[in-house]
Amino acid sequence: MPAYGARIAGTGSALPERRLTNADLEKLVETSDEWIIQRTGMRERRIAGPGESTVTLATAAARRALEDAGVSGQELGLIIVATLTPDMMTPAAACLEQAQLGITRHIGAFDLNAACSGFVYSLSTATQFIQNGSFSKVLVVGAETLSRVVDYTDRNTCILFGDGAGAAVLVRDDNPKLGVQAFHLGANGEGGPLLNIPAGGSLHPASAATVAERMHYLKMNGREVYKFAVHQMTESLRRAMEACGLTADDVKLVVPHQVNQRIIDSATEKMGFPKEKVFINIDRYGNTSAASVPIALDEARKSGRCGKGDWIIMVAFGAGLTWAAATVKL
Ligand code: UT7
């Protein structure tokens, strides 16, 4: 048993105002509202405006989480931002966010890239620092502006993704039985080519040729990712439950990565969860990658779908390929 618990004391989220509906997408690519709803469960997504970026959304979500927790930014010991769409290659989004939050103490701040699994990876990482006594308050954020890397001429991907941010403030609690009680992190790098952004890094730095070949956009083999996803979400849920000796009856809510309604339904049904125990907002926001789980967590807490003393399971997977689950006592 660790020395302390890393309790989730507050959450917050931020979504851009602008909506991109299935009807809007019908005007951009050959698709239909019916196809998108039936295959994914999505109806609309939010798209960042000209003045918005991953960091502005992350900052707005963080302010709400800090307020919810009753914690001032100056009390934080560490900031972790999970994202695959940072404002720039360097500095880290976490450092830019520290400045935007007006935090003048020189605390640690870093980004973590595990794609859609990033928030659960970050939550598990932050928990270690709190459980071992290093820090007493840590801000964990998942934030994305996927609309900046989505190819709106590719119907295989452009229907799926949206922008947003979610945040959680973890605080040290003398009761080690609160917060993340078990986590499971995984990756299979051989699956990397199934979902990637080929250019803009050190292998293919930006050039006129990479732009002409549309290599800065997200590429995905949807069918292969789908197969992996159903299997992995089921397995991750199983491990998350087994690690704490829980049955579906014991768990108040599953907070899954909002990837595809069919993937979520298939995995949660296999593990015995009725629909009312699975949080869904995919119809409103689509897939927001690392922001997906913390936005869902915030909405679940604030709408009373889960609360103090409840067991919840967060589960995600994504590019890498990566996957992660956390079994949490709120
Ligand atoms: O965060 C993790 C990231 N991504 C994912 O997890 C995505 C996982 N994959 C998926 O969610 C699904 O594979 C998709 C939603 C991407 C696609 O659904 P699907 O049921 O697997 O469709 P499919 O790829 O098997 O395509 C079926 C047909 C194809 O036509 P043909 O080859 O049968 O003639 C596609 O060309 O649907 C076509 N299609 C579309 N039709 C209308 C593909 N995209 C669209 C579209 N609108 N947007």
Residues whose N, C-alpha, C, O or C-beta is under 5 A from the ligand:
A	BS01	UT7	E30 T31 S32 W35 R39 T40 C116 R155 N156 I159 G222 R223 V225 Y226 A229 V259 N260 F317 G318
